Amino acid sequence: MGFKVGQKVVYPNHGIGTIEQIEQ
C-alpha cells in the first residue's frame, strides 16, 4: 500500500490517522 505524506487514512482498529512518514 502506498500513502502520501500528510495523507489522512482510516485505520480499522485505530480510527483516523495521519501519515507523517512513509516508511513508518
Protein Blocks (a to p, Z undefined) as FASTA:
>chain_A
ZZdehiacddfklopaddfbfkZZ
